[in-house]
Every structure is written in structure tokens, then in C-alpha cells.
Amino acid sequence: MKSKTEAEIIAELDGRRNKIVSHNGGWLPGKGVFIHGHRLLEDLVVNESYMQIVVLNATGKKVSTELGQWMEAIFGCMSWPDPRIWCNQIGALAGETKASVSAATVAGTLAGDSRAYAQGALIKGMDFIRGAMAKVESGMTPQEVTDAEVKANRGKPNIMGFARPLAQGDERVSALEKLTVKLGFAVGPHLQLAYDIEEALFARFGESMNIVGYMSGFLADHGFTAEEVYRVYAVSVMSGVTGCYVEYADQPANQFLPLRCDDIDYVGVGIRSVR
């Protein structure tokens, strides 16, 4: 792409002075609210689901009712009200301190923006399965792709989308598989490759695909990029966070993991006077 001259950049910025330019949509008084050319209130609200609107806002793509239902199910799979989960602990602590539910949910959701779990892991999962597909298309077998990835990870099955840190298997995958069949979706090439990699990992390590691996294979088959998937699921853990907030907001203070002074093994400087 040809770089712009300083004069061209200044001219472009001058053209945007004192006005907001949007190619995605907005509210035109007297005409309506638009999202990527679609009327929000007259068309989308009446005929589409909330999830279809979420996908449209995040990607510019208008998905089918069935695909919207499948994509919405991921939010259900991520809605565990378990305060042991890292992002949910923030919701529980915020509830205990009587913070607002909005502050609690936003803070907990941000904790899910991690490279290791939740929505933050989706980019790595999508990048891996797309990269693996490129290698297979260039002549490698799924077994060779798997072996190369394990070798790159010093002999460990640390592949994003496969294995879990605290348990083997992922019950969410079984739920999504049932929904995939129910909605009439076939197993596409990326998802099939994910199954092939799972087979290789299970034979050697007893590890299987997790929800990120299944999501990545399925959504890659439906033409989504890593960034698009990340944008759609940016707040996917929010319901679980809110659930943990509510539980402790409705209780007296100090109910979440209370500590005694002697629970703390202090190894710092001893008691000293202030001068």
C-alpha cells in the first residue's frame, strides 16, 4: 500500500474536523438507526435475534438464524457462576464490597481478556487451526502438524484449543456437538482437522479438544477471522461474573474467602516503631 504524504494526511484529518465519520452505521434523525445498511428498529429488531445483531455490529456479517443460535450458545457455555474461576472471583469480591453490578461485570470480563483462557485465548486458537490447515494443504499430515507443535512446546501438548489445565476433557464440546447436529451443520475441513489433531494428542497424551478448539474449527469453516471471533466474544464471560456478583452482593460483608490474621504467613520485617 502506498504511504500517504504529509499533505495528504493533513487534508484527510481536516476533512474530519468537527464531525464523526462512520462507515458502519448510526442514528439519522428522521430516517432511523442503521447498522451496515440495515434498519435496526424496522428490520433487525423485528426479524433477527440479539445475537445476530451482535455479530453484525462486530463483523459486518449478517448470519443466518441457525448460525446465530449456534454462536449464541457459546455465551451459555461460558456462563458458569463459579467463583473459583479467576474472572468470577472479581465479580464475587466486587459484590462483597457492594460495588455496582456494572463495575463488577466489566472488571471481571476484563480479567477474561487473557492469553490463557476465556475470550483472550480465541485469537491463538483461531490462528493455530488456520495455520495448521495451511500446513496440511501444503502436504503435511495432521499427525505431522501435531508432532511439530508438541516438539515446539518442548514435548508438551500445550496447543491452544486442546487440553485443559485442571481437568481432562471438556463437557462443553459435547453440548456444542449436539447443537451442531440439531441445527443441521456439517463438519467442515477446519473442524475435521481439529478432530484429527485431537486423535493424535489423545493417543499420545490422553488429551482432547476443548471449547476453544471446537469453536475455532467451526467458526473458521464459516469464514470468520481470528479478530472477528475475538470481537464477537469480547464479553462472553459476563453472565458468570454477574452471577457471582449477585450471590455475594446479597450476603453480609466478608463472606467470600474470609481470612484470620494467622492465616497469613508473614515473612517480612518485624514490628518497628514509626519515627
C-alpha positions as CSV (number, residue, x, y, z in Angstrom):
1,M,0.0,0.0,0.0
2,K,1.3,3.4,-1.0
3,S,2.1,5.6,2.0
4,K,0.5,8.9,2.2
5,T,2.3,12.2,2.1
6,E,2.2,14.6,5.0
7,A,-0.1,16.9,3.0
8,E,-2.5,14.1,2.2
9,I,-2.7,13.1,5.8
10,I,-3.4,16.6,6.9
11,A,-6.0,17.0,4.2
12,E,-7.7,13.8,5.4
13,L,-7.7,14.9,9.0
14,D,-9.0,18.4,8.0
15,G,-11.9,16.6,6.3
16,R,-12.9,15.0,9.6
17,R,-12.6,18.1,11.8
18,N,-15.7,18.7,14.0
19,K,-17.5,15.7,12.6
20,I,-17.7,12.0,13.3
21,V,-17.4,9.8,10.2
22,S,-18.8,6.3,10.4
23,H,-19.0,3.6,7.7
24,N,-20.8,1.1,10.0
25,G,-23.9,3.0,10.9
26,G,-25.6,5.3,13.3
27,W,-28.7,7.3,14.0
28,L,-30.0,9.6,11.3
29,P,-32.8,11.8,12.9
30,G,-36.0,11.4,11.0
31,K,-34.7,8.4,9.0
32,G,-33.8,5.8,11.5
33,V,-30.9,3.8,13.1
34,F,-28.7,1.8,10.7
35,I,-26.1,-1.0,11.1
36,H,-24.1,-1.7,8.0
37,G,-27.0,-0.6,5.8
38,H,-29.7,-2.5,7.7
39,R,-32.5,-0.7,9.6
40,L,-32.2,-1.6,13.2
41,L,-35.7,-0.9,14.5
42,E,-37.7,-1.7,11.4
43,D,-35.8,-4.8,10.2
44,L,-33.3,-6.3,12.7
45,V,-35.2,-5.9,15.9
46,V,-38.3,-7.4,14.3
47,N,-36.7,-10.2,12.3
48,E,-33.3,-11.0,13.8
49,S,-32.1,-12.2,17.2
50,Y,-30.0,-10.2,19.6
51,M,-27.0,-12.4,18.7
52,Q,-27.4,-11.8,15.0
53,I,-27.2,-8.1,15.8
54,V,-24.1,-8.6,17.9
55,V,-22.4,-10.4,15.1
56,L,-23.4,-7.8,12.6
57,N,-22.0,-5.0,14.8
58,A,-18.8,-6.9,15.4
59,T,-18.1,-8.2,12.0
60,G,-20.4,-6.6,9.4
61,K,-21.7,-10.0,8.6
62,K,-25.4,-10.9,8.6
63,V,-25.6,-14.5,9.7
64,S,-28.5,-17.0,9.4
65,T,-30.8,-17.7,12.3
66,E,-29.2,-21.1,12.8
67,L,-25.7,-19.8,12.8
68,G,-26.8,-17.0,15.2
69,Q,-28.3,-19.6,17.5
70,W,-25.0,-21.7,17.4
71,M,-22.9,-18.6,18.1
72,E,-25.2,-17.5,21.0
73,A,-24.8,-20.9,22.6
74,I,-21.1,-20.1,23.3
75,F,-22.3,-17.4,25.7
76,G,-24.2,-20.1,27.5
77,C,-21.2,-22.4,27.6
78,M,-19.2,-19.5,29.2
79,S,-21.8,-18.5,31.8
80,W,-20.5,-20.6,34.8
81,P,-21.4,-18.8,38.1
82,D,-18.5,-20.5,39.8
83,P,-16.4,-18.0,42.0
84,R,-13.4,-20.3,41.8
85,I,-12.9,-19.1,38.2
86,W,-10.5,-16.2,38.0
87,C,-12.7,-13.6,36.3
88,N,-15.7,-14.7,38.5
89,Q,-13.6,-14.1,41.7
90,I,-13.5,-10.4,40.8
91,G,-17.3,-10.4,40.5
92,A,-17.7,-12.1,43.9
93,L,-15.2,-9.7,45.6
94,A,-17.0,-6.7,44.0
95,G,-20.3,-8.0,45.3
96,E,-18.9,-8.4,48.8
97,T,-17.7,-4.7,48.7
98,K,-21.1,-3.5,47.4
99,A,-19.6,-2.2,44.2
100,S,-22.1,-1.7,41.3
101,V,-23.0,-4.6,39.2
102,S,-21.8,-2.8,36.1
103,A,-18.3,-2.2,37.6
104,A,-18.2,-5.8,38.8
105,T,-19.2,-7.3,35.4
106,V,-16.8,-5.1,33.4
107,A,-13.9,-5.7,35.7
108,G,-14.4,-9.4,35.7
109,T,-14.9,-9.5,32.0
110,L,-11.6,-7.7,31.5
111,A,-9.9,-10.4,33.6
112,G,-11.1,-12.9,30.9
113,D,-9.0,-10.9,28.3
114,S,-6.2,-13.4,28.9
115,R,-3.9,-15.3,26.6
116,A,-4.5,-18.4,28.6
117,Y,-8.3,-18.7,28.9
118,A,-11.7,-17.2,28.1
119,Q,-12.1,-14.7,25.2
120,G,-8.4,-13.8,25.1
121,A,-7.5,-17.3,24.1
122,L,-9.6,-17.2,20.9
123,I,-7.1,-15.4,18.7
124,K,-4.4,-18.0,19.4
125,G,-6.9,-20.8,18.9
126,M,-8.1,-19.4,15.5
127,D,-4.5,-18.7,14.4
128,F,-3.5,-22.2,15.2
129,I,-6.2,-24.1,13.3
130,R,-5.8,-21.8,10.3
131,G,-2.1,-22.2,10.4
132,A,-2.5,-26.0,10.8
133,M,-4.8,-26.1,7.8
134,A,-2.3,-24.2,5.7
135,K,0.4,-26.8,6.6
136,V,-1.9,-29.7,5.7
137,E,-2.8,-28.1,2.4
138,S,1.0,-27.8,1.7
139,G,1.4,-31.5,2.2
140,M,1.8,-32.3,5.9
141,T,-0.4,-34.8,7.7
142,P,-2.4,-33.9,10.8
143,Q,-0.1,-36.2,12.8
144,E,3.0,-34.3,11.5
145,V,1.4,-31.0,12.3
146,T,0.7,-32.2,15.8
147,D,4.1,-33.7,16.4
148,A,5.8,-30.5,15.2
149,E,3.7,-28.4,17.6
150,V,4.4,-30.7,20.5
151,K,8.1,-30.5,19.7
152,A,8.0,-26.7,19.6
153,N,6.4,-26.8,23.1
154,R,9.3,-28.9,24.5
155,G,7.4,-32.2,24.3
156,K,4.2,-31.0,26.0
157,P,0.7,-30.9,24.5
158,N,0.3,-27.2,25.1
159,I,-1.6,-26.4,21.9
160,M,-4.3,-23.7,22.2
161,G,-7.7,-25.3,21.7
162,F,-6.6,-28.6,23.1
163,A,-6.1,-30.0,26.7
164,R,-7.1,-28.1,29.9
165,P,-5.0,-27.1,32.9
166,L,-7.3,-28.6,35.6
167,A,-9.2,-31.4,34.0
168,Q,-9.2,-33.8,31.1
169,G,-11.9,-33.4,28.5
170,D,-14.4,-30.6,28.1
171,E,-18.1,-31.2,28.6
172,R,-18.9,-28.0,26.7
173,V,-17.7,-29.7,23.5
174,S,-20.3,-32.4,23.8
175,A,-23.0,-29.9,24.2
176,L,-21.9,-28.0,21.1
177,E,-21.6,-31.2,19.1
178,K,-25.3,-32.0,19.9
179,L,-26.3,-28.4,18.9
180,T,-24.3,-28.6,15.7
181,V,-26.2,-31.8,14.7
182,K,-29.5,-30.3,15.8
183,L,-29.1,-27.2,13.7
184,G,-28.0,-29.2,10.6
185,F,-24.4,-28.1,10.3
186,A,-21.9,-30.5,8.7
187,V,-18.3,-31.0,9.9
188,G,-16.2,-28.7,7.7
189,P,-12.4,-29.1,6.9
190,H,-11.1,-27.0,9.8
191,L,-13.3,-28.8,12.4
192,Q,-12.3,-32.2,10.9
193,L,-8.7,-31.2,11.2
194,A,-9.3,-30.3,14.8
195,Y,-10.7,-33.8,15.4
196,D,-7.7,-35.3,13.6
197,I,-5.3,-33.4,15.9
198,E,-7.4,-34.4,18.9
199,E,-7.0,-38.0,17.9
200,A,-3.2,-37.7,17.7
201,L,-3.0,-35.9,21.0
202,F,-5.3,-38.4,22.8
203,A,-3.3,-41.3,21.6
204,R,0.0,-39.9,22.9
205,F,-1.1,-37.8,25.9
206,G,-4.7,-38.6,26.7
207,E,-5.7,-35.0,26.0
208,S,-8.6,-33.9,23.9
209,M,-10.1,-30.8,22.3
210,N,-11.5,-28.0,24.5
211,I,-14.2,-25.4,23.7
212,V,-11.6,-23.0,22.0
213,G,-10.5,-25.8,19.7
214,Y,-14.1,-26.7,18.7
215,M,-15.1,-23.0,18.3
216,S,-12.1,-22.3,16.2
217,G,-12.6,-25.1,13.8
218,F,-16.3,-24.5,13.4
219,L,-16.1,-20.7,13.0
220,A,-13.1,-20.9,10.6
221,D,-15.2,-23.2,8.5
222,H,-17.9,-20.4,8.4
223,G,-15.4,-17.8,7.2
224,F,-14.7,-15.9,10.4
225,T,-11.2,-14.5,11.1
226,A,-9.5,-14.6,14.4
227,E,-10.1,-10.9,15.1
228,E,-13.8,-11.2,14.2
229,V,-14.3,-14.1,16.6
230,Y,-12.5,-12.2,19.3
231,R,-14.7,-9.1,18.8
232,V,-17.9,-11.2,18.9
233,Y,-17.0,-12.9,22.1
234,A,-15.3,-10.0,23.9
235,V,-17.8,-10.1,26.8
236,S,-18.5,-13.9,26.7
237,V,-17.9,-14.4,30.4
238,M,-20.0,-11.6,31.6
239,S,-23.1,-13.6,32.8
240,G,-21.0,-15.9,35.0
241,V,-19.3,-12.8,36.5
242,T,-22.7,-11.2,37.2
243,G,-24.0,-14.4,38.8
244,C,-21.1,-14.5,41.2
245,Y,-21.5,-10.8,42.0
246,V,-25.2,-11.3,42.8
247,E,-24.5,-14.2,45.2
248,Y,-22.2,-12.1,47.4
249,A,-23.8,-8.7,47.0
250,D,-26.9,-10.3,48.6
251,Q,-25.0,-11.5,51.7
252,P,-23.4,-9.7,54.6
253,A,-19.9,-8.3,54.1
254,N,-16.8,-10.5,54.4
255,Q,-18.5,-13.8,53.3
256,F,-16.2,-14.5,50.4
257,L,-13.0,-16.3,51.4
258,P,-12.6,-14.6,54.9
259,L,-9.2,-14.8,56.4
260,R,-7.9,-14.8,60.0
261,C,-4.7,-12.9,60.8
262,D,-2.9,-16.2,61.5
263,D,-3.9,-17.5,58.0
264,I,-1.2,-15.2,56.7
265,D,2.4,-16.4,56.8
266,Y,4.2,-13.0,57.1
267,V,7.9,-13.2,56.4
268,G,8.7,-9.5,56.2
269,V,10.3,-7.1,58.5
270,G,9.3,-7.4,62.2
271,I,7.3,-4.8,64.2
272,R,9.1,-1.5,64.4
273,S,8.2,2.0,65.6
274,V,7.4,4.9,63.3
275,R,9.8,7.8,63.7
